[in-house]
Amino acid sequence: MDTKDLIAQVRTLEFATRKNVSDLFAGNYKSSFKGKGIEFFEVREYAEGDEIRDIDWNVTAREGKPFVKKYTETRELTTMLAVDGSGSLLSGSRGMLKKDLLLRFCAAIAFSAMKNNDNIGLIIFSDAIETYVPPAKGRKHMLRILRDLTEYNFSGKKTDYALAFTHVSKAIKKSALCFFVSDFLEPMDSYLQRIKVANARHDLIIVQLRDALDRAIPNMGLIAFEDGETGERYVVNAHSERLVKLYERAQERLFDENKKLLQKFRVASIEIATNENLYHTLFLFFKRRQHALR
């Protein structure tokens, strides 16, 4: 992609986002998260009413009784976008790839952060950390993030969630609002501890990208698939009712088990789909967050 085409794509993305993210939307964004940002203040003994997620497990183990970390509100909210840059996001149906949905989501969050004069940063990961843009504010910085996402090549890369969550926990020193965006097409239990650490340090929100093909195979006879991460190709007989049902049950079991894990450890999550109105889904999510924080 040449520079002129890249600039045109970024401007189109910004215009579409500006059109859809209204003042009301931006206001919901601001009031849907814990204060304007928090930073560490002190460690004290656990008291009734303290949140379990605030327990400092190192001090608790050392002292033999529970201690919690307390935080103080800061003037600014720092928002981080940690996004999957693997080949699996090149899949999709109904005229939209998951990577296109990811771009729209990130643009909506970045634009909302800019409107609220908040810092916004970016991490793109695959089986390595591909890109890290430290948090900053302003339209120029927002456009830099959109440009990096737009020109990024998703082809042929795998995913290492454990690495990505570890990087989120260590690279961002102060507590931040962190949107972790991927399709999560594997069990979360293998890297659950890394999720819990990131969730204890930040206001973590798991953003799950979904497409109709994630849940069901259309009855179209022989269908050729290619694994976006490994390049492996295979053919599926969608006329086989037994095979289709096995696939659907396996996918539902995967999504259900991941959902239960997130709920068990109180990790916030949102599911966005290629066949749904992204902005309406986000609006409802922000409203639910507002209600939960009251």
C-alpha positions in Angstrom: 0.0 0.0 0.0 1.5 3.3 -1.0 1.5 6.4 1.3 -1.4 8.1 -0.6 -3.7 5.1 -0.3 -2.8 4.7 3.4 -3.6 8.3 4.2 -6.9 8.0 2.3 -7.8 4.8 4.3 -7.0 6.5 7.6 -9.0 9.6 6.8 -12.0 7.4 5.7 -11.7 5.5 9.0 -11.6 8.7 11.0 -14.6 10.2 9.1 -16.7 7.1 9.6 -15.8 7.0 13.3 -16.5 10.7 13.8 -19.9 10.3 12.2 -20.9 7.4 14.4 -19.3 8.3 17.8 -21.6 11.1 19.0 -21.2 13.3 22.0 -23.5 11.0 23.9 -21.4 8.0 23.0 -18.3 9.8 24.2 -19.9 10.8 27.4 -20.9 7.2 28.1 -17.3 6.1 27.4 -16.0 8.6 30.0 -18.4 7.6 32.8 -18.2 3.9 32.2 -14.9 3.3 33.8 -13.4 3.6 37.2 -12.7 7.3 37.7 -10.3 9.2 35.4 -7.5 6.7 36.0 -5.9 5.4 39.2 -2.4 4.9 40.5 -0.9 3.1 43.5 -1.3 4.9 46.9 -0.6 2.4 49.8 -1.0 -1.2 51.1 -3.2 -1.7 54.1 -4.9 -4.6 55.9 -8.0 -6.0 54.3 -11.3 -4.6 55.6 -14.9 -5.6 54.9 -16.1 -4.2 51.7 -12.7 -4.2 49.9 -12.6 -5.8 46.5 -10.9 -9.2 46.2 -9.1 -8.0 43.1 -7.3 -5.4 45.2 -5.6 -8.0 47.4 -1.8 -7.8 47.3 -1.0 -11.5 47.3 2.8 -11.0 48.0 2.2 -9.0 51.2 -0.6 -11.3 52.2 1.6 -14.4 52.0 4.4 -12.6 53.9 2.2 -11.3 56.7 -0.1 -14.3 57.0 -3.3 -12.2 56.7 -4.9 -10.3 53.8 -3.6 -6.9 52.7 -5.0 -4.8 49.8 -3.5 -2.3 47.5 -5.2 1.1 47.6 -5.2 3.5 44.7 -5.8 7.2 44.3 -7.6 8.9 41.4 -5.5 10.7 38.9 -6.5 13.5 36.5 -6.3 11.5 33.3 -7.5 8.2 32.0 -4.9 6.1 30.1 -6.5 3.7 27.6 -4.5 0.9 26.0 -5.5 -1.1 22.9 -3.9 -4.5 23.0 -4.9 -6.2 19.7 -4.3 -9.5 18.1 -2.2 -9.2 14.9 -2.4 -12.9 13.9 -3.6 -14.4 10.6 -6.8 -15.7 12.2 -8.3 -12.2 11.9 -8.2 -12.5 8.1 -11.3 -14.7 8.4 -14.9 -13.5 8.1 -18.1 -13.7 6.2 -21.0 -11.3 5.2 -18.6 -9.0 3.5 -16.5 -8.1 6.6 -13.3 -9.6 7.9 -12.5 -9.7 11.6 -9.6 -7.4 11.1 -12.0 -4.8 9.6 -14.2 -5.1 12.7 -11.0 -4.7 14.9 -10.1 -1.5 13.0 -13.6 0.0 13.5 -13.6 -0.9 17.2 -10.1 0.5 17.8 -11.0 3.7 15.9 -14.1 4.2 18.0 -12.2 3.8 21.3 -9.3 6.0 20.1 -11.6 8.7 18.9 -13.6 8.6 22.2 -10.3 8.8 24.2 -9.2 11.8 22.0 -12.5 13.6 22.6 -12.1 13.2 26.3 -8.5 14.4 26.2 -7.2 11.1 27.5 -4.0 9.2 26.7 -4.3 6.3 24.2 -1.7 3.7 23.4 -1.4 0.6 21.2 0.1 -2.9 21.4 -0.1 -5.2 18.4 0.9 -8.8 19.2 1.1 -12.2 17.4 3.6 -14.8 18.7 5.8 -11.7 19.4 5.2 -8.1 20.3 4.9 -6.5 16.8 4.2 -2.9 17.7 4.2 -0.8 20.9 3.0 2.8 20.8 3.3 4.5 24.3 0.2 6.3 25.5 -0.2 9.9 24.5 -3.0 12.3 23.6 -4.2 14.4 20.7 -5.6 14.0 17.2 -2.1 13.5 15.7 -1.4 10.7 18.0 -4.8 9.1 17.4 -4.1 9.2 13.6 -0.7 7.6 14.2 -2.5 4.7 16.0 -5.0 4.3 13.2 -2.2 4.4 10.6 -0.2 1.7 12.4 -3.3 -0.5 12.5 -4.3 0.1 8.9 -0.9 -0.6 7.4 -0.2 -3.7 9.6 0.1 -7.0 7.8 -1.9 -9.7 9.5 -0.8 -12.5 7.1 0.7 -15.8 8.4 1.3 -14.9 12.0 0.4 -17.0 15.1 -0.9 -16.0 18.5 0.8 -16.1 21.9 -1.7 -14.9 24.5 0.5 -15.6 27.5 3.2 -13.4 26.0 0.7 -10.6 25.2 -0.9 -10.5 28.7 2.5 -10.6 30.3 3.5 -7.6 28.2 0.3 -5.7 29.1 1.0 -6.3 32.8 4.7 -5.2 32.7 4.9 -2.6 30.0 2.1 -0.3 31.3 3.4 0.9 34.7 0.3 2.8 35.9 -3.1 1.3 36.1 -4.9 1.8 32.8 -8.1 0.9 31.0 -7.0 -1.9 28.7 -9.1 -3.3 25.8 -7.6 -6.7 24.9 -9.0 -7.5 21.4 -8.9 -11.0 19.7 -11.2 -13.8 18.5 -10.0 -16.1 21.3 -10.5 -19.3 19.4 -8.7 -21.4 22.0 -9.2 -22.3 25.6 -8.3 -19.5 28.0 -7.3 -21.9 30.9 -3.8 -22.3 29.4 -3.0 -18.6 30.0 -5.6 -17.8 32.7 -3.0 -16.8 35.3 -1.7 -14.1 33.0 -5.2 -12.8 32.5 -5.7 -12.6 36.3 -2.5 -10.7 36.8 -3.4 -8.2 34.1 -6.9 -7.9 35.5 -5.5 -7.1 39.0 -3.2 -4.4 37.6 -5.5 -2.8 35.1 -9.2 -2.2 34.3 -9.1 -5.1 31.8 -11.8 -5.6 29.2 -11.7 -8.7 26.9 -13.1 -7.8 23.5 -14.1 -11.0 21.6 -14.4 -10.7 17.8 -17.0 -13.0 16.4 -18.2 -14.1 12.9 -21.0 -16.4 11.9 -18.4 -19.0 10.8 -17.1 -19.2 14.3 -20.3 -21.0 15.4 -21.7 -22.8 12.4 -20.7 -24.0 8.9 -23.1 -23.1 6.2 -24.6 -26.0 4.2 -22.7 -25.4 1.0 -21.3 -28.8 0.2 -17.5 -29.0 0.0 -15.9 -25.9 1.5 -12.2 -25.1 1.3 -10.6 -23.5 4.5 -7.2 -22.1 5.2 -5.8 -21.6 8.6 -4.8 -18.0 8.7 -2.0 -18.7 11.3 -0.4 -21.8 9.9 -1.4 -21.6 6.2 -2.7 -25.2 6.4 -5.5 -25.9 3.9 -8.3 -28.4 4.2 -11.7 -29.2 2.8 -14.9 -29.7 4.9 -18.0 -31.5 3.7 -20.7 -29.2 5.0 -23.4 -31.7 3.7 -22.3 -34.0 6.6 -24.8 -33.3 9.3 -22.7 -35.2 11.9 -19.6 -33.2 11.1 -21.4 -29.9 11.2 -23.0 -30.7 14.6 -19.7 -31.8 16.0 -18.1 -28.5 15.0 -21.0 -26.5 16.4 -21.0 -28.3 19.7 -17.2 -28.0 20.0 -17.3 -24.2 19.4 -20.2 -23.6 21.8 -18.4 -25.6 24.4 -15.2 -23.5 23.9 -17.1 -20.2 24.1 -19.1 -21.3 27.1 -16.1 -22.5 29.0 -14.2 -19.3 28.3 -17.2 -17.2 29.3 -17.5 -19.0 32.6 -13.8 -18.5 33.4 -14.0 -14.8 32.8 -17.2 -14.5 34.9 -15.6 -16.6 37.7 -12.6 -14.2 38.0 -14.7 -11.1 37.4 -13.0 -10.1 34.1 -15.1 -7.8 32.1 -15.8 -8.9 28.5 -17.8 -7.8 25.4 -18.6 -9.7 22.2 -18.7 -7.8 18.9 -19.7 -9.5 15.7 -19.2 -8.8 12.0 -22.9 -9.0 11.3 -24.0 -6.6 14.1 -24.0 -2.8 14.5 -20.7 -2.2 16.3 -21.7 1.3 17.7 -25.0 0.0 19.1 -23.2 -2.9 20.8 -20.7 -0.5 22.3 -23.4 1.9 23.4 -25.2 -0.9 25.3 -21.9 -2.1 26.8 -21.0 1.4 28.1 -24.5 1.7 29.6 -24.2 -1.6 31.5 -20.8 -0.5 32.8 -22.3 2.8 34.1 -25.0 0.9 35.9 -22.6 -1.6 37.4 -20.4 1.2 38.8 -23.2 3.0 40.6 
